[in-house]
Amino acid sequence: MFEQVREAFNRQSEIFDSYEERNDILKWMRSITREHILRHLNTGDRILELNAGTGLDAVFLAEKKFHVHAIDISEGMLKKLDNKILRMNLQDDISFEKLSFTELNKLKINSSLKFDYIFSNFGGLNCVDDLTKVTKHFREVLKPGGRISLVIMPPVSPWEIILALKGKFKPAFRRLHKNGALANVEGIKFQTYYHSYRKLKKSLGGDFKLLELQGLAAVSPPPYLDSFAKSHEKFYEFLKSADKILSHVFPFNRCSDHFIATFKLNNIDGK
Ligand SMILES: C[S@@+](CC[C@H](N)C(=O)[O-])C[C@H]1O[C@@H](n2cnc3c(N)ncnc32)[C@H](O)[C@@H]1O
């Protein structure tokens, strides 16, 4: 089902970390995401990381003394993570397996050891057409009172509306297509799907309560405009400050390049 996606990210795994290292916007967005999740993590939490990629966040979280079980469908990405675990001696802090986030019922972990937290960063979930294929498993793997933080690309992003004003209609409205948009990662094309906050909330059902909703790059530019940010340094700094102020305010908390949504699963008593 995710064959093209897997192959594309296998290829991308070779350059994934170095690309981010050069992209100031991506690094800033990741730092904001990390600040967000640290507000909701408790000491010693066991985290299930979906679509973990090369493990940039898994390593960060392990260094903060959390235990991370990372999954991804790309063996290329997981190989990079494995190299980091060995190099940094993180065997006790990070475990991983090759698995699709649509198959969380097949996780190779002790089923009595549920997770405190589920985390998915940077649009991995935009590879699935229907979020319920993933979220339907959350209650099986999450402890009562557990939290989830999902970073997802929504259908409406202000910077892409600006493209429309400049007459670039195709890229501007690509997110709004009902059947998603074709992505091209390292020469391999596959379908991607943009999910609104409303769709996400519906996919979770009534047992999850919203804790925080934050837009990521709502008024500041998205990662593919990194050269714009580098050539307009002061303006970019200004836009980042505006983002900080507006990222929790409607509609910027959901209409942005990505949004970060954190929910809590009800406790057994329903609270
Ligand atoms: C843009 S990368 C993000 C990686 C990582 N979360 C990060 O922030 O660096 C998207 C990742 O999603 C993974 N992915 C896509 N579809 C998946 C699926 N069905 N199950 C698990 N991982 C998937 C890809 O292999 C890729 O590693």
The ligand as an SDF file (V2000), in Angstrom:
LIG
                    3D

 27 29  0  0  0  0  0  0  0  0999 V2000
    8.9270   13.8510    6.1590 C   0  0  0  0  0  0  0  0  0  0  0  0
    9.5310   12.3890    6.8860 S   0  0  0  0  0  0  0  0  0  0  0  0
    9.4920   12.8450    8.5990 C   0  0  0  0  0  0  0  0  0  0  0  0
   10.4080   12.0010    9.4400 C   0  0  0  0  0  0  0  0  0  0  0  0
   10.5020   12.3870   10.9040 C   0  0  0  0  0  0  0  0  0  0  0  0
    9.2310   12.3310   11.5770 N   0  0  0  0  0  0  0  0  0  0  0  0
   11.1070   13.7510   11.0790 C   0  0  0  0  0  0  0  0  0  0  0  0
   10.4380   14.6480   11.6120 O   0  0  0  0  0  0  0  0  0  0  0  0
   12.2760   13.9310   10.7180 O   0  0  0  0  0  0  0  0  0  0  0  0
    8.1370   11.3010    6.7400 C   0  0  0  0  0  0  0  0  0  0  0  0
    8.4000    9.8820    7.2200 C   0  0  0  0  0  0  0  0  0  0  0  0
    7.1510    9.1800    7.2180 O   0  0  0  0  0  0  0  0  0  0  0  0
    7.4260    7.8360    6.9350 C   0  0  0  0  0  0  0  0  0  0  0  0
    6.1670    7.1670    6.5510 N   0  0  0  0  0  0  0  0  0  0  0  0
    5.3900    7.4230    5.4840 C   0  0  0  0  0  0  0  0  0  0  0  0
    4.3320    6.5840    5.4620 N   0  0  0  0  0  0  0  0  0  0  0  0
    4.4540    5.7900    6.5480 C   0  0  0  0  0  0  0  0  0  0  0  0
    3.6700    4.7060    7.0840 C   0  0  0  0  0  0  0  0  0  0  0  0
    2.5910    4.2590    6.4520 N   0  0  0  0  0  0  0  0  0  0  0  0
    4.0520    4.1410    8.2450 N   0  0  0  0  0  0  0  0  0  0  0  0
    5.1850    4.5630    8.8820 C   0  0  0  0  0  0  0  0  0  0  0  0
    5.9830    5.5420    8.4170 N   0  0  0  0  0  0  0  0  0  0  0  0
    5.6130    6.1590    7.2600 C   0  0  0  0  0  0  0  0  0  0  0  0
    8.4580    7.9360    5.8260 C   0  0  0  0  0  0  0  0  0  0  0  0
    9.1560    6.7270    5.5990 O   0  0  0  0  0  0  0  0  0  0  0  0
    9.3450    9.0650    6.3450 C   0  0  0  0  0  0  0  0  0  0  0  0
   10.3900    8.5630    7.1350 O   0  0  0  0  0  0  0  0  0  0  0  0
  1  2  1  0
  2  3  1  0
  2 10  1  0
  3  4  1  0
  4  5  1  0
  5  6  1  0
  5  7  1  0
  7  8  2  0
  7  9  1  0
 10 11  1  0
 11 12  1  0
 11 26  1  0
 12 13  1  0
 13 14  1  0
 13 24  1  0
 14 15  1  0
 14 23  1  0
 15 16  2  0
 16 17  1  0
 17 18  1  0
 17 23  2  0
 18 19  1  0
 18 20  2  0
 20 21  1  0
 21 22  2  0
 22 23  1  0
 24 25  1  0
 24 26  1  0
 26 27  1  0
M  CHG  2   2   1   9  -1
M  END
$$$$
